Amino acid sequence: MANTAAPRGDIRGQIETGPMTTFQLVAIGICWTINMLDGFDVLAVAFTAPEVSREWGLKPTELGIVFSAGLFGMMAGALMLAPIGDYLGRRLTILGGLVTITGGMIATAYVDNVSEMVLMRVITGLGIGTILASLTTMAAEYSSNRRRNLAISFMHAGYPVGAIIGGLISVYLIHAYGWRSVFIFGGAASAIMIPLVYFLLPESVNYLLDKQPRNALRDINAIAGRCKAPPLENLPAKPVQGEAPRISVAVLFSRDYLAPTLALWAAFFLSMVALYFLLSWTPKVIVNSGLSADQGRFAGVLMNAGGAVAMTMLGWLSARFGLKRLIQIYFLTSAVMIMIFATAPLPTGLLMVFAFLMGSVMAGLVGLYSVAARLYPTQIRNTGVGWAIGIGRWGAVLSPAAAGWMIAAELDRWTYFLALAAAPTVLAAIAVGFIRLRE
């Protein structure tokens, strides 16, 4: 359908139907950069796992708990703190999350035992979980209707890019300064983003129009000028109570949203079971197979590179094909790649190739973020997206710990790759089929 021009003074319509401006691209770029750093922060513990495990003499079960700690924090942040973005604004929520991440990462560099590391990983995860829904919402609301899927996919592609860069940087930092330097580097990078967000990232226009906080008209007109849209003379009437969904988790269970919400939650949960098992344990599984720690980290880098490529393709192809169908194709393809990786006696080169191909599960998950952003209206978007992410994080929390128990029990590799990666992605593809979107 061709875009139509927005009425004069309709800044929201101008953003949705007009061409993308440099200002909008910068806003999405900042969200991408933050998400890139989150990818580094989340996987820093996976990159340092061989050294931490050796220094502290950790068992697989203990290492699994360390992996799950940050993911538990992300789950709690998404469920309890991400909805704050619907009340106080997306920008303030992002700033608070960055402060929390910075403190948690730097403090992790100074821990001396598993208990302290678990606590610091939970705190870091709280910050990451808090901001992810706001980043998704901002990318969605500062993109045009035509480019929205691409903008969200691009923003989330920052995550594996951060993991790729983090893996490469970690190799140097660990050899030169020890594993603790990885967390100091991540904390410093997050700290740099705080002033950049404060001065360069605007508040969500939809939030300003719907909630109308103090100085909303001034802020909207500043954004309008940078989006090449005419200014507003007055704020529009606020949504009347009853015309817009209340900001409440209960609305997700209303007749309009119950079925798609449950299907979305199932898809997020299952895909995160698979993804975070792969992200957390693939480097260590490679090492356990007899390869070096650097080769294990390289496999993790390649998997994230595959995810970044697949995400970009998803955003581009979704403008031509159905988003849901593409998500299902990515999930089913990744299940096949996972089982080949887990069962076939591959030489090192092919092992790395299939590690790259397994990254397609990330693209399927990122497609779910686009689905969630389209499923819920702006008044409950942070709540809807945040809770979908939070429910999914339960899978992210459980799978690394479960893998630790299965590896400690000396089960065959194909068993835990089937149970924690291949089967969940197939079930996630089925769940996506039950989500109905309003186009």
Buried (B, 14 or more C-beta within 10 A) or exposed (E): EEEEEBEEBBBBBBBBBBEBBEBBBBBBBBBBBBBBBBBBBBBBBBBBBBBBBEEBEBEBBBBBBBBBBBBBBBBBBBBBBBBBBBEBBBBBBBBBBBBBBBBBBBBBBEBEEBEEBBBBBBBBBBBBBBBBBBBBBBBBBBBBBBBBBBBBBBBBBBBBBBBBBBBBBBBEBBEEEEBBBBBBBBBEBBBEBBEEBEEEBBBBBBBBBBBBEEEBBEBBBBBBEBBEBBBBEEEEEEBEEEEBBEBEEEBBEEEEBEEBBBBBBBBBBBBBBBBBBBBBBBBBBBBBEEBEBBBBBBBBBBBBBBBBBBBBBBBEBBEEEEBBEBBBBBBBBBBBBBBBBBBEEBEBEEBBBBBBBBBBBBBBBBBBBBBBBBBBBBBBBBBBBBBBBBBBBBBBBBBBBBBBEBBBEEEEBBEBBBBBBBBBBBBBBBBBEBBEEEE
